[in-house]
Amino acid sequence: MLRLFLLFIGGDRMAIVTVYVTLIIAGRRTLTQVPASIRTQVEADLVAMGVEVK
């Protein structure tokens, strides 16, 4: 968990966005559970992949 936090703070947001996109596709998370700071990026990636965003 600490590593994930340090990765997020370190600026590598793309990796975190990819993790959340994967979790949403797998049904383990919803868009509302994504931190607000990256929610727009996650939603854009989902739309680009043709995933319905609710």
N, C-alpha and C positions, 0 to 999 in steps of 0.2 A: 504494500500500500504506500509506504514511504517512497519507494522508487517511482511509482506512478505519479505521486504528488510532485516529486522533484523533476520528473520528465515534463509534467504540465507547466510548472513554474519556469523550467529551463527554456521554454519557447518552442518546443517541438510539438506544436498543436496538431499538426497533420496526423501524427500517430494516434493521438487521443481521439481525434475525429473519426479515424478509421475504426478504432475500437468500439466507439459508440454506434457507428453505422452497423458494424457486424452484430453487436448485441441487439440492436433494434430488429434487424433482419431475422435473427434467431429467435425473437420473441422474448428475450430476457430483460429488455428495457423498453420504455416508451419515450417518445420525444420530450414529454414533459419531465422526464427524469434526467435529461441531459442538462449539464450546467448552462446557464443562460449565456455565458461568455462564448460558447462554441455552438450553441443551438442552431444559429443561422447557417453555419458551415455544414453541420450534420444534415440539416433539412435540405440544403442545396445538393449535397452528395446523394441523398436518398432520391430526390426528384430526378437527378441526372441518371440514376440507375433504373428509373422507372418504378420505384417503390412508392406505393400510395402512402401519403403522409396525412395523418388524421389530426 
